[in-house]
Amino acid sequence: MPLSPTASGGVRAAAAMTVLGCSTGATAGLTDYPLYGGQALRYLLAAALLLPLARRGGPLRPRPDRGELARLGLLAATGLFAFNVLLIQALRRTDPAAVGSVVGCTPLLLAVLGPLLARRRPQARLLGAAAVVVAGAAVTQGFGPGDPLGFLLALGTLACEAAFSLLAVDLLPRLGPVRVSAYTTALAVPMFALAGLVVEGRRMLRVPTPGEAAALLYLAVLLTVVAFLLWYTALGRLGPERAGLFAGLIPVTAALSGAALGTGGLHPGELLGSALVGLGVCVGLMIRQKPSSEASLCPETAESPAAR
């Protein structure tokens, strides 16, 4: 029996956020690798996988017009380039728990900005569900010490995380998740490469260790290719308000993966936070969307591997 669009979108969103939450270990394995050079390699590999997917069946059509190309560039600059740079800088200045608590506010931000950008009033019940998810994420992640600059960098990371979804909403109906992922990933490569040449110079690239190579492969293939396609497909089916609820799974899956790998343990607070996140997500998915906010899949979305 085929899943409904809501259930199908929920499964994809949950899977995407699970991959993202589990990526903390991979990111930690790259702390000694050049920041910009590593990210340039990651997105170059991802683009090499995504562009052939986008070209299957013929040339890249429909091609983005000037307005869409500008939006794609802005999406790559904020959701990919700035997000990674701000996140790393924030983690260098403040506790990871504090950064995670700030970024954990993504569901609430999407629940407010999503409808406002669509010229709709936010749904009170959906805002309540988002608040429950944020509370659960905060309980799971905990709060840590940090300096004011680290907090501001975390706020910038939060804004970029929201931009990753909100800027894509108007692009998905015509271009589809595969092309949006492929174009933004390809556009991010020269951004990181240029920054690497300026900031890191000759230190921009070096042969990675086996552990670093494995981390780069995880971030490029599973996170950038697979999770991007899953997330953008879910975004097209659920809309930013309801899809954003699943961002609360990031600290939950990070904690669970740490316990599974033996790098951390589960505590009562994390279990309570996980329960709150699950409750908020379930309540949010049960809320019926207004007709004007329902997203329809375009043919490109239906044909993508992530939509099968």
N, C-alpha and C positions, 0 to 999 in steps of 0.2 A: 504494500500500500504506500503510494507516494506521500511524502511529507507535505504539509501546507507551506506556503511561502514563509510564514512566521516561524514555524518549527525548523524549516530548512535554513533560514537565515540565522536563527539562534544557534544551531549546531555549528555553522561556519564561523560565526562570531566567537563562540566559546573556544573553538579549535584555534583560531588565530590568536586570541589572547593567551591561551595556554602555551603556544609556541613562544610568544613574546615573554611571558613570565619565566619560562624555562631558559630563556636566553641569558639570564643574569650570570650563570656560570660561564657561558661562552665569552661574554663581555669581560668578565674578570680575568679570563685567560689571555686577554690582549692588552693588559695594563702596561706592559713593557714594550709593546709594539708601537711604532709611530702612528699617531692618531689619524692624521689626514691621509697618509699613504695607505694605512690599513683600510680605512673607509673607502678610498678610491678603488682598491683591489676588490673589496666586497661588492660594491655596486657595479663594477665592470663585469665581474663574473655573473652577477644577477642579470644584468642587461643582456649578456651573451646568451642567457637561457630564455629570457622573456621575449626578446625581439623576434626570434624564429617562431615562437608561439603566436605572436601577434601577426606574423606574415603568412601563417599557414592558410592555404586556400587562395593565395594571391597577394598583390601589393597591399601596403598598409592603407586600408580604406575603411571608414572615412578618415581622411587626413584632417588634423586639427586646423581650424582657421586661426587668424591672428589673435583673436580674443582668447580662444582655448589654449593656444600656445603660450600666451602670457600667463594664463592661470596655471598651466602645467609648470612653467618656470617658477612661479611663486610657490607652488606646492612643493617642488623639489628643494627650493631655497629654504623654506620654513620647516616642512614636515620631515625632511631628510637631513639636509646640511645643518641648519641651525639647531635642530633638535639634538643631533648627536654631539655637536660641539658644546652646546649649553649643558647637556646632561653630564658630559665628562668633566667640564669645568666646575659644575655644581658639586659633583661627587668628590672633587679634589679639595673643596672648601668646607663641606658640611657632611654630616652623617648621612649614610644612605637611607636610613629610616626616615629622616626629615624630608629628603628629596622625594622618597616614595609616597609620603603622606601628602605632599603638595600635588604631585602628578596624579595621585589617586582621586583628585577632585575632577578629573576629566568627565565622568558621567554627568555631574551636576552642570558643568560648563556647557556640554553639548545639549543637555536638556533645556537650557536657557537660550543659547545662541542659535541652535538649530531652527526652532520655530521663528525666532525673531528675524533671522536672515530670510526665511520664507514668508515673512510678513504675517505671521500667525501669533496668537497668544499662547505662551507655554501652558501645557496642561498641568493643573495643580497636582493631580494624582501621580503623574509621571515625575514631576519634580520631587514629590515625596518619596517615590521609589528610588530615584537617583540619590537622594539624601541618605537613605538607608544603605545603599551600596557604598557611598563615600564613607559613611561611618564604619561599615564593616572593613573597608580597605584600610582605614586609619587604625582600627583596632588590630588588624592583622599585621600591618607594617610597623606600628608603634611610632613614637616621636623621638627624635634624637637631637643632640645639640648641633649648633652651627652658627656661622656669623651672618650678619645682614646681607653681605654680598652673595653668599651662598644661597640665601633664601630668595633673593632677587633672580639669581640664575635659575633656580628651581621654578619660579613663576614663569620665566621665559620658556623653560622646557614644557610647562603645562600649556602655554599658549600655542607652541609649535605642535604639541600632540593633538590639540583640538583642530588646528589648521589642517593637519593631515587628513582629517575626515571632512571638515566643512568645505574646504576648497575643492574636494573631489565630487561633492554631491551633484553639482550641475554638469560635470563632465561625464559621469557614468552613463546617463541615458543614451548618449550618442556614440561615445567612444568605447564603452564597456570596460570591465575591470582589467582585462589583459592589456589593452592598449594604454590605459591610464598608468598601470604599474610599469609597463615597458618604457613609456616616454619619460616619466618622472625619474625612474632609475637611471636611464641613459643621461638625462640632464644633470643628475647629481655627480656623475663621474668627473666632468671638467671642473666643477665647483671645488670638489675635494682635491683634485690634482693641482689646480692653480694655487689653492691655499697651502698645499703641501710644499710646492716649490718655493713659495714666499716664506713660510714659517719654518719648515723643516729642512729645506734645501737638499743636500745630498743624503741626509739621513731619512729622507722620505720613504725609501724602500729598502728592504733587506730581506734575505731569505728567512722565512718564518721557521720557527722550531716546529716539530711535529704537533705539539699541543696548540700552538698558534695557528697552524694550518688547519687543524680540525675545527678550531673556533671560527676562523674565517669562512670555512665551508658551511658550518651551521648557520652563521649569520647571513651568508649569501643565498644559500639554497632554501633552507627551511624557513628562516625569518623573512627574508626579502622577497623571495619568489612565492613560496607556498602560502605564507601568512598574509602577504599583500593581496593575493588573489582571493583568498578566503574572506578577508576583511572587506574588500571592496564589493564582493558579491553580496555579503551580508548587509552592507551599508545600503545597497540598492534595494534590498528586500525589506529591511526594517526601518530605514530612515536613521538619521544621526541620533535622535533622542533615544530610541530603544536600543539601537546597536551600541551606543555609548555606555549603556549599563554594564556591558560585558567587560569594559576596561577595569572594573572592580576585581576581576579575576586575576589581574596581573600579580599583585602581592600574594594572593592566595596560592597560585601555581608556583610562584617563586619559592614560597615557604615549603610547599609540598615537595618540590623537586630537590630542594636543599636537604630535606629530611631523607628522601629516597636515595640521594647520592652520598649521604653521610657527612655533608658539610654543614648541617644544621639540624636542629631538632624541633619537633612540634610542641608548642606550649598551649595552655588553656586559652590564652588570649587569641592566639592564631586560629584555634578551632572555633571560638565564638565569632571572630571576625569573618571566617569562612561561612558560617551559618547566616550571618547578617547579609553578606554579599549574595548568597543564594536566594535568600528571602526577597531582597530588593529586585533581583533580576526576574524572579518568577512573577512578582507583583507587576513589574513593568511590562512584561510580555503579555499579561492578561488584560492590560488596558487596551481598549480598542482605539485605534488611531482615527482621527478625523479624515474624511474622504480626501481633503486637499493635501494631507500629508502622506498619503499612501504612495509608495514608490512602485513604479512599474518597471519590469525588466524589459530591456530592449533586446533585439535579436542577437546583438553581439554578446550580451551577458549570458543569454541562454546557451550560446555555443561554446562558452569558455570552459576549460577543463575544470575550473573550480565550481562551475554550476552543475556538474554532473554527479 
